Amino acid sequence: MRIALADDQALVRAGLRALLERHGIRIAIEADDGAALLERLETTPVDVVLSDIRMPGMDGIDAVRQLRERGDATPVLLLTTFDDADLLLRARDVGAQGFLLKDAAPEDLHEAIVRLANGETLLQPVSTDPVRARYRYHADDAPRALFTDKEVAVLRLMAGGYSNKEIARAMFLAEGTVKNYVSVILEKLDTRDRTRAVLKAITLRVI
């Protein structure tokens, strides 16, 4: 398997390269920003692109957007930290297939790359346990009311970065119904932002 690796930190790239090569994955391209990544992908095809979200110059999100605009459907796995959480939905919207925390276990990284190479999409933007460990809410931030099973199902799809239209299709609901569910969820979690609602739901073990 051949992958492209983009990260502005040389030490991070070196560590990832050593790790992946031990699993039989060849690093065909290395780049320190999105522009360099795009340039090299024009002449060197790969099975998966592994890129940091935040890089100086052209970041991972812009790189994915331009990759898709020029008709390149190579699967992209974005590496993220907790601080990148507000970017996850934007990244998915431009065509990224998966997200993984930078401190994920090596076997999780390898599995994610293999899954994307096989045409799968990673639905969860981040692993829930690390989020809970880094982003805690106090008891007085508990939800205003209990969640129904249907609301939990909607929340899980929101956590996967699905739009209201996609959630409606997946759950066989009208898009307006999903919009109402989302509004109720945001009210119960006392937030106006979908990403923060997902993070809060994760830390409070709603999902």
N, C-alpha and C positions, 0 to 999 in steps of 0.2 A: 504494500500500500504506500502511495506517495502523497505527502501532504505539503501544504505551504504554511509556514510559521511566521507570524508577524507580531512583534513586540518591540517597544522602543528600548527596553532594558536588555543589554547584551548578556548579562548574567542569567536573566530569566530564560532567554532563548537557549543559552547553552545548557541550562538544567533541563529544560523541556526536551531539547534534542537528545541528550544522553538518555533520558527516561524513555522516550518513545523508540529510540533505536534499539534499546534492550527488548522491546516488544515486537521488533521486526518491522517497524514503521520507518520508512525512508523520508527524510526531510529534503524535498526537492527544491524548495524555495525558502530563503530567509529574508525578511524585510524588517526595517525599523519604523516604518509608518505605512499608512494606507496607500500613498502614491507609489511608493516603491513596490508594494505588493501587487498593485494593479498592473504596473509596467511589466513585471516578471511573469505574471499569469498570462499575458498576451502570447508568450512564446513557450511557456512550460505548463502543460496541463497537469492537474493533480486530482486526487480523489476527494480530498477534503481540505478546506482552509481553516486553520486554527489561528485566531487573531484576538489580541487584546481589544477591549472596547475603547479605552482612553489612551490615545497616543498623540504626541505633538504633530502639528501639521494636519494631515488627513487622518481622522480617527477611524475606528472599526466600523461605525455605523455608516459614515460617508463612503467608506470603501465598499461595503456591501451594497449600498444604493447604486453606486456607479457600476459595480460588477453586474447587477441585475439589469440596469439600463442598457448595457451593451450586449445583453442576451446570454450572459454566462450564468448557468444554473448550478455551478459547483456548490455543494453543501458547505455552509459556514457555521463553525462552532465558535462562539464568542466567549472569551474568558473574562470574568467580571469579579469585582469585589463588592462588598456590601454597599459602598458609596456609589456604585453604579446602578443601584436598583431603579432609580427614576428613568434610566435609559432603556430598560429592558423591553418595554412595550414598543418604543420607537424602533429599537433594533429589529424586533420581530416584524414590524410593519414594513420595513424595507427589504425583508427577505431572508433574515438569518434563520437557520433551522434549529439552533440549540444554544444553551447557555450553561456555563459551569463556573463555580467559584474557583479562584486561583489556588486556593488551598485544598482543593478536592484530593481525595486519595488517588494514587497513580492508577489503580485498577479502574476507578470511575472514569478517569480521563480516557484511558484506552478503550473502555466500553463505549463511551460517548462517540469517539471517533469512528469506531467500527459500526455503530448503529447508524450514524449519518452516512457513512459510505454505502450502507445497505439500503439507503433511501428512507430511513426513519426520521422522525422529528422528535426532539426532546421537548415534552410539553411543559415541564416545570422549569421556570426561569432559573431558580436556585434551589439548592438542597435546603430543606426546612430547618434542620437542626443547627447548622451554623448561623442561620438568620436569627433563630431564637437566642443563641448564645451572645450575639452581638447587638441585638436590638430589642431591648426589654421594655415592656410597658408596666406601669404600676397598677395596683389593684383597682384604683379609682378610674383607670382607663378601660375597665372591662366593658363588654358590649352593653348597650342599653336594653337589649332584649335578646332572648334566645333565637337561634337560627333554625329555620325549618330545613328538612332534608333537601328540598329543591333549592333553597338559598345557598346551602353548602355546595351543592353541585355546581351552581353558577359561579360561586367563589373559586372553586377548583379550576374551572375553565378560565376565569379571569387571571388566575395565577399562571396559567399557561400562555397568557398573552392574547387570548382570543377576543375578537371584536364582538359587539352585540349581535351582529348578523351571523357570525360563525357560531356563537353560543346558541342562537335560535335554531340554526340548522342542526347542530349536534343534539339538541334536546327536544327537537320537534315542537318548538314554540314559535309564536309570532314575535317578530323583532320588538314590537312595542311592549309585549309582556316581559321580555328580557330586560328592556330598559327600565321597566317598573321594578323588577327584582333588584337591579343594580342600584337604583335610587334608595330602596329600602335597606339594602346592605350598607351603603355609604352612611345612611342615617343611623343605623344601629351601631356602626363603628365610629361614628362621630368624625367623619372625614369627608372632604369633597373630592379627594384624589384617589383614583383606582389603584395606583401602585401602593400608596400608603395603606389603603384598605387591605390589600393583599398581605402586605408585611405585618400589619396589625393582626389580621386573622391568623397568620402563621404563628406569631409569637404568643397569641392567646390560645393557641391550639384549637381554633375553630376548624381549621383544615390541616 
